[in-house]
């Protein structure tokens, strides 16, 4: 058995730019993050192999990855924040959308949120339809996603954090400006500092509630010579296919 890691599963809080939504209040977003038992779900679903990093969109191992403080699971504090935000009995958060392939993660998170009073209904969607409708900005309320695509921190930030990003439902002007600044920066150290700052702002504002960096646990049978697992860093599947071998006999 061997794990390989691919992406950070995330729960974007998509209505935070709407001042009429509960998610507009940063305390509500913080409460959602504190309600998620990432490590408990990790132990239950992936035998503890997943990475609970706190960085919602950039995986460990990518260039310009910034490691935030470890995420905290504190449902008591989550209830306090909800009460301070005017929701002592919680609130109805509507639909929780996810790729049907990862509905088991969604079930765990929906239960975590319910435990602190954030009530939502899980709606698994077939993968192709999920990606299409997510990118077309058709979803509201809560969206669980695993941002794929190789690249570096800037690649993920472009898709999920800045104005016009394929999966970005809103943006912040200062983050947009920093993104443009790093795109034109030729000095590697200065570019890294800018990308670190963007990731820090993402965490400080709880733009996303991180779940984990999902581990794909793979098994190799006795007839396999070279499986291909781990040949491509951070790639969760066996590849290149041309290099897979079987043992004789």
C-alpha positions in Angstrom: 0.0 0.0 0.0 1.3 3.4 -0.9 -0.2 6.9 -0.7 0.2 9.6 -3.3 -1.1 13.2 -3.0 -2.7 15.3 -5.6 -4.8 18.2 -4.5 -6.2 20.2 -1.7 -9.9 19.5 -1.2 -11.6 22.8 -0.3 -14.9 24.1 0.8 -15.2 27.6 -0.8 -17.7 29.8 1.0 -19.1 31.3 -2.2 -21.5 34.0 -0.9 -18.9 35.9 1.2 -19.0 38.9 -1.3 -22.8 39.3 -0.8 -23.4 41.6 2.2 -26.8 40.0 2.7 -25.3 36.5 3.2 -24.2 35.1 6.5 -21.0 34.1 4.8 -20.2 37.8 4.4 -19.3 37.9 8.1 -15.7 36.6 8.6 -16.7 35.1 12.0 -19.1 32.8 10.2 -16.4 31.7 7.8 -14.0 31.2 10.7 -16.7 29.1 12.5 -17.0 26.8 9.4 -13.3 26.3 9.4 -13.2 25.5 13.1 -16.1 23.0 12.7 -14.3 20.8 10.1 -12.5 17.8 11.7 -10.0 17.3 9.0 -7.8 15.0 11.0 -10.7 12.9 12.2 -12.0 12.5 8.6 -8.4 11.7 7.5 -8.2 8.9 10.0 -11.6 7.5 9.1 -11.3 7.7 5.3 -7.6 7.6 4.3 -6.0 5.9 7.3 -4.3 9.2 8.3 -2.3 9.5 5.1 -3.8 12.7 3.9 -2.1 16.0 4.7 -4.1 18.4 6.9 -2.1 21.5 5.9 -4.4 24.4 6.3 -3.5 25.7 2.8 -6.8 25.3 0.9 -5.7 25.6 -2.7 -1.9 25.1 -3.0 -0.6 21.6 -2.3 2.6 20.9 -0.4 5.4 20.3 -2.9 4.4 23.1 -5.3 6.7 26.0 -5.9 5.9 29.0 -3.8 3.8 27.0 -1.4 3.2 28.8 1.9 2.7 26.7 5.0 0.1 28.4 7.3 -0.4 27.5 10.9 -2.0 24.1 11.5 -5.8 24.1 11.2 -7.7 24.0 14.4 -10.7 21.8 15.1 -12.7 23.6 17.8 -16.5 23.2 17.5 -17.1 25.1 20.8 -15.3 28.1 19.5 -17.2 27.8 16.2 -20.5 28.0 18.1 -19.2 31.1 20.0 -18.3 32.8 16.8 -21.7 32.0 15.2 -23.5 33.5 18.3 -21.3 36.6 18.2 -22.2 37.0 14.5 -26.0 36.9 15.4 -26.6 33.2 14.8 -26.8 31.6 18.2 -29.0 28.8 16.8 -27.0 28.5 13.6 -28.5 29.0 10.2 -29.7 27.2 7.1 -26.7 27.2 4.6 -28.5 25.7 1.7 -26.9 23.2 -0.7 -23.5 21.8 -0.3 -22.2 20.9 -3.8 -19.5 18.3 -4.5 -18.0 16.0 -7.1 -19.9 12.7 -6.6 -16.5 10.9 -6.5 -15.8 12.6 -3.2 -19.3 12.5 -1.6 -17.8 10.6 1.4 -15.7 13.7 2.3 -18.8 15.9 1.8 -20.8 13.7 4.1 -18.2 14.1 6.9 -18.0 17.9 6.4 -21.8 18.3 6.3 -22.0 16.4 9.6 -19.3 18.6 11.1 -21.1 21.8 10.1 -24.4 20.5 11.4 -22.8 19.8 14.8 -22.2 23.6 15.2 -25.6 24.7 13.7 -24.7 25.2 10.1 -27.3 23.2 8.3 -26.8 22.2 4.7 -28.0 19.5 2.2 -25.4 17.5 0.4 -25.7 17.4 -3.4 -23.2 15.1 -5.2 -22.9 15.9 -8.9 -21.3 13.8 -11.6 -17.8 15.0 -12.2 -18.1 16.4 -15.8 -21.3 18.3 -14.8 -19.8 19.5 -11.6 -16.7 21.0 -13.2 -18.8 22.6 -15.9 -21.4 24.1 -13.6 -18.8 25.1 -11.0 -16.7 27.0 -13.7 -19.9 28.6 -15.0 -20.6 30.0 -11.5 -23.9 28.2 -11.2 -23.5 27.1 -7.6 -24.1 29.0 -4.5 -23.8 28.5 -0.7 -21.0 25.9 -0.2 -18.9 24.2 -2.9 -16.5 21.4 -2.1 -13.8 21.1 -4.8 -10.4 19.6 -5.3 -8.5 22.1 -7.5 -6.5 19.9 -9.8 -4.1 21.1 -12.5 -0.3 21.1 -12.2 1.7 24.2 -11.9 2.7 26.3 -8.9 1.0 28.6 -6.3 0.4 31.2 -9.0 -1.5 28.7 -11.1 -3.9 27.8 -8.3 -4.3 31.5 -7.2 -5.2 32.5 -10.8 -7.9 29.9 -11.0 -9.4 30.3 -7.5 -8.6 33.6 -6.0 -8.4 36.4 -8.5 -10.9 38.3 -10.6 -11.9 36.3 -13.7 -10.5 33.0 -12.4 -12.2 30.0 -13.8 -13.4 28.9 -10.3 -13.4 32.3 -8.7 -16.8 33.5 -7.5 -15.5 36.9 -6.3 -12.2 38.6 -5.5 -10.5 41.2 -3.4 -8.8 44.2 -5.1 -5.6 44.0 -3.0 -5.2 40.3 -3.9 -5.9 41.0 -7.5 -3.2 43.8 -7.5 -0.7 41.5 -5.8 -1.3 38.8 -8.3 -0.6 41.2 -11.2 2.5 42.4 -9.4 3.9 38.9 -9.0 3.1 38.1 -12.6 5.5 40.8 -13.7 8.2 40.2 -11.1 11.4 38.7 -12.5 13.2 38.4 -9.1 12.4 34.9 -7.7 12.7 35.9 -4.0 10.4 38.9 -4.4 7.9 36.9 -6.4 7.9 34.3 -3.7 7.3 36.9 -1.0 4.3 38.3 -3.0 2.8 34.8 -3.5 3.3 34.1 0.2 1.5 37.3 1.1 -1.5 36.3 -1.1 -1.7 32.9 0.6 -1.5 34.6 4.0 -4.4 36.9 3.1 -6.4 33.9 1.9 -6.0 32.3 5.3 -6.5 35.5 7.4 -9.8 36.2 5.7 -10.9 32.6 5.7 -11.8 32.8 2.0 -11.8 29.0 2.0 -12.3 26.5 4.7 -9.5 23.9 4.1 -10.3 20.2 4.5 -7.0 18.4 3.6 -4.6 17.5 0.8 -6.1 14.2 -0.2 -4.0 11.0 -0.2 -4.8 8.5 -2.8 -4.0 5.1 -1.3 -2.9 2.6 -3.9 -2.1 -1.1 -3.7 0.4 -3.0 -5.9 -0.2 -6.7 -6.5 2.5 -9.4 -6.5 2.5 -9.7 -10.3 3.5 -6.1 -10.8 7.1 -5.3 -11.5 7.1 -1.5 -12.0 3.8 0.1 -11.1 4.6 3.7 -12.0 3.3 5.1 -8.7 5.4 8.0 -7.6 7.3 8.3 -10.9 5.6 11.7 -11.5 5.8 13.8 -8.3 2.3 14.6 -6.8 0.6 12.6 -9.6 -1.8 10.2 -7.9 -2.1 7.5 -10.5 0.3 5.0 -12.1 2.2 6.6 -15.0 3.8 6.7 -17.5 1.7 3.8 -18.6 4.5 2.7 -21.0 6.8 2.0 -18.1 4.4 -0.3 -16.2 5.8 -3.9 -16.1 4.6 -7.3 -15.0 6.7 -10.0 -13.5 7.3 -13.1 -15.5 5.6 -16.5 -14.7 
